[in-house]
Amino acid sequence: MTQFWSVPEPSEVLAVQLTNGATAQVRRHGNPEGPRVILSHGCGFAADMYLPYWLLFKDRVDLLVFDFRSHGWNLEGDPASLNFPTSVDDFDVILRSIGQRFGERPAVGIFHSMSALTALLFEQQRGGFAGLVLFDPPIQESGRNPEDLVYISEHMSRGVPQRQDRFDSLDDYIAHMDANPAHHRLRFGVSGLMAETLLRPDSEGYALRCPKEHEAQIYRFFYGWSMQIDTKLVNCPIKVVGSDPTTSFTFMPSMDFAELARMNYDFLPDATHLLQLEEPEHCAEITLQFLSEIGLL
């Protein structure tokens, strides 16, 4: 396999002890004197997979990335812990641990999909971020027809267990990904980056770091928890960036213009749910502009 993208070695790794014996490996990149940015990923993915996006600004910020339980650098965990209340608790522990290890300072969270939903729940229940940049968060506002998100949740929960989860080689996985029409907008080499960051070797070849049964369980809870989001309870500045609302499985957070203004909402035309891997330059530009607007850059 010829690798186009290569994840840099972190300058430091912080092992954060979570409940039930789990550990989250927080990695530090970039400029320790810059504004603090904390980044995580969508369901079934890994923070390192977003390299084409965060590589564009890492030298300007103190970047800390982490994975959810059973994802990325973290070991496969207890499926019973894969729920949003536990993830909110994990956010609390990780945020406090980062402050204790690297010094207290304002932190902006950058999150996609599953982690974006978790960040909103965390912020409206407890608070702790100086700002949030949220990519395609699965928000379902009150007053909207909930059937859209119900369908998406059920579709994903049923579909995930049917996916191929074992591969003979990294090239086998890359060919599998490149053959999927849903991935035709990904930047060159991203399928190889996904192979590197989403698979782990075993005695029979390669397996998904996040078992598909774990991913399916998380999707089953998306609908109920997204209905709990009330952005009026989020006190920090936010920037919501959505995929093209005319594409399949996108999340249009509201039809209310006042609500869209409160969320500082924008979308990227033609982009799908993986917008940070399709339009990394545009997403990075939006991120840096937000940091500037709130006075951190």
DAMO-V89740 format. One record per pair of residues at least 12 apart in sequence whose C-alpha atoms are under 7 Angstrom apart, sorted by the first residue. I is the first residue (numbers start at 1). J is the second residue. D is the distance in whole Angstrom. If there is no record, write none. Layout:
<<I;J;D> <I;J;D>>
This chain:
<<1;170;7> <1;171;6> <3;192;6> <4;189;5> <5;189;7> <5;193;6> <7;48;7> <7;51;7> <10;27;6> <10;28;5> <10;29;5> <11;28;6> <11;29;6> <12;27;6> <12;28;5> <13;25;6> <13;26;6> <13;27;5> <13;28;6> <14;26;5> <14;27;6> <16;94;6> <16;97;7> <18;90;6> <22;77;7> <23;74;7> <24;66;7> <24;67;7> <24;74;6> <25;66;6> <25;73;6> <25;74;6> <26;64;6> <26;65;6> <26;66;5> <27;64;5> <27;65;5> <27;66;6> <28;63;6> <28;64;5> <28;65;7> <29;58;7> <29;62;7> <29;63;5> <29;64;6> <30;58;5> <30;59;4> <30;60;7> <30;61;6> <30;62;5> <30;63;6> <31;59;5> <31;60;6> <31;61;5> <31;62;5> <32;62;5> <33;62;7> <34;60;6> <34;61;4> <34;62;5> <35;61;5> <35;62;6> <35;296;6> <35;297;7> <36;61;6> <36;62;5> <36;63;6> <36;106;7> <36;107;5> <36;108;6> <37;61;7> <37;62;6> <37;63;5> <37;64;6> <37;107;6> <37;108;5> <37;109;6> <38;63;6> <38;64;5> <38;65;6> <38;107;7> <38;108;6> <38;109;5> <38;110;6> <39;64;6> <39;65;5> <39;66;7> <39;109;6> <39;110;5> <39;111;6> <40;65;6> <40;66;6> <40;67;6> <40;110;7> <40;111;5> <40;115;6> <41;67;7> <41;111;6> <41;112;5> <41;115;6> <42;112;5> <42;113;5> <42;114;5> <42;115;6> <43;114;5> <43;215;6> <44;71;7> <44;210;6> <44;215;6> <45;71;7> <45;72;7> <45;198;6> <46;67;6> <46;71;6> <46;72;5> <46;197;7> <46;198;7> <47;65;6> <47;66;6> <47;67;6> <48;197;6> <49;193;6> <49;194;6> <49;197;6> <50;276;7> <50;277;7> <52;277;6> <52;280;6> <53;276;6> <53;277;7> <53;280;4> <53;281;7> <53;284;6> <56;284;7> <57;284;7> <70;209;7> <70;210;5> <71;209;6> <71;210;5> <72;197;6> <72;198;6> <72;209;6> <76;210;7> <79;214;6> <82;218;6> <83;218;6> <84;118;6> <87;118;7> <88;118;6> <88;121;7> <88;122;5> <106;129;7> <106;130;5> <107;129;5> <107;130;5> <108;129;6> <108;130;5> <108;131;5> <108;132;6> <109;129;7> <109;131;6> <109;132;5> <109;133;6> <110;132;6> <110;133;5> <110;134;6> <111;133;6> <111;134;5> <111;135;6> <112;134;6> <112;135;5> <112;136;6> <112;137;6> <113;135;6> <113;136;6> <113;137;5> <113;138;6> <116;134;5> <116;135;7> <116;137;5> <117;137;6> <117;138;6> <117;226;7> <120;229;7> <121;229;7> <123;234;6> <124;233;5> <124;234;5> <129;236;7> <130;236;6> <131;236;5> <131;237;5> <131;238;6> <132;237;6> <132;238;5> <132;239;6> <133;238;6> <133;239;5> <133;240;6> <133;287;7> <134;239;6> <134;240;5> <134;241;6> <135;240;6> <135;241;5> <135;242;6> <136;241;6> <136;242;4> <136;243;6> <136;251;6> <136;273;6> <137;251;7> <138;226;6> <138;251;6> <139;226;5> <139;229;7> <139;251;7> <139;253;5> <140;226;6> <140;227;6> <140;253;6> <141;227;7> <141;253;6> <141;254;6> <149;223;6> <150;223;6> <152;249;7> <153;219;6> <153;220;6> <153;222;6> <153;223;6> <154;220;7> <156;216;7> <156;219;6> <157;216;5> <157;217;7> <157;219;5> <157;220;6> <160;212;6> <160;216;6> <161;212;6> <161;213;6> <161;216;7> <165;207;6> <165;208;6> <165;212;7> <166;206;6> <166;207;5> <166;208;7> <167;205;6> <167;206;5> <167;207;6> <168;205;5> <168;206;6> <169;205;6> <169;206;6> <170;195;6> <173;195;6> <174;191;5> <174;192;6> <174;195;7> <177;191;6> <178;191;7> <185;278;6> <186;277;6> <186;278;5> <187;277;6> <187;278;6> <238;263;6> <238;264;6> <239;263;6> <239;264;5> <239;265;6> <240;263;6> <240;264;6> <240;265;5> <240;266;6> <241;265;6> <241;266;5> <241;267;5> <242;266;6> <242;267;4> <242;268;6> <243;267;5> <243;268;5> <243;271;5> <243;272;5> <243;273;6> <243;275;6> <244;267;6> <244;268;6> <244;269;5> <244;270;5> <244;271;5> <244;272;6> <247;272;7> <250;272;7> <250;273;6>>
